[in-house]
């Protein structure tokens, strides 16, 4: 058997799995139906989430991941009642925070700094 989960930044170093926060716990949803997972993904996009990729995966892998990450999981049966995303979202996801940490800190951010670098590079030509 395989299930479908939602991944953000699929196949990158910054890949993340979609979770729902319930209290102080995170829960991974495993959909039996690819169509149900796709519908849920589209509802997330309507709430201004980044586009998620629906990925087929062995449910045992998800359960192992959840055990290691101290997450809960829930199996969403095919043709069950429509699962709706929560009304509120976290302000910053774990993978967004990780991406922010990986940004170079010595890069110029202001326009005058960029102009200065551009002039120096042009002077090399």
TAMOFEN-V618365 format. One record per backbone hydrogen bond with DSSP energy under -0.5 kcal/mol. CO is the residue of the C=O (numbers start at 1). NH is the residue of the N-H. E is the energy in kcal/mol with one decimal. If there is no record, write none. Layout:
{{CO NH E} {CO NH E}}
This chain:
{{3 57 -2.7} {4 31 -2.8} {5 7 -0.5} {5 55 -2.6} {6 18 -2.7} {7 53 -3.2} {8 16 -2.5} {9 12 -1.1} {12 15 -1.1} {16 8 -3.5} {18 29 -0.5} {20 22 -0.6} {20 27 -2.0} {22 25 -1.8} {25 22 -3.0} {26 72 -3.2} {27 20 -2.7} {28 74 -2.2} {29 31 -0.6} {30 76 -3.5} {31 4 -2.6} {33 37 -1.9} {34 38 -2.5} {35 39 -2.5} {36 40 -2.3} {37 41 -2.3} {38 42 -2.3} {39 43 -2.0} {40 44 -2.0} {41 45 -2.2} {42 46 -1.8} {43 47 -0.7} {44 47 -1.1} {44 49 -2.0} {45 48 -1.9} {53 7 -2.7} {53 55 -0.6} {55 5 -2.3} {57 3 -2.9} {58 61 -1.0} {58 62 -1.3} {59 63 -2.5} {60 64 -2.4} {61 65 -2.5} {62 66 -2.8} {63 67 -2.2} {64 68 -2.4} {65 69 -2.5} {66 70 -0.8} {66 71 -2.9} {72 28 -2.5} {74 30 -3.1} {74 76 -0.6} {75 77 -0.8} {76 32 -2.5} {77 80 -1.4} {93 97 -2.2} {94 98 -2.2} {95 99 -1.9} {96 100 -2.1} {97 101 -1.8} {98 102 -1.3} {99 103 -0.5} {100 103 -0.9} {110 114 -1.9} {111 115 -2.5} {112 116 -2.3} {113 117 -2.2} {114 118 -2.5} {115 119 -2.4} {116 120 -2.1} {117 121 -2.4} {118 122 -2.5} {119 123 -1.9} {120 124 -0.8} {121 124 -0.6} {121 125 -0.6} {122 125 -0.9}}
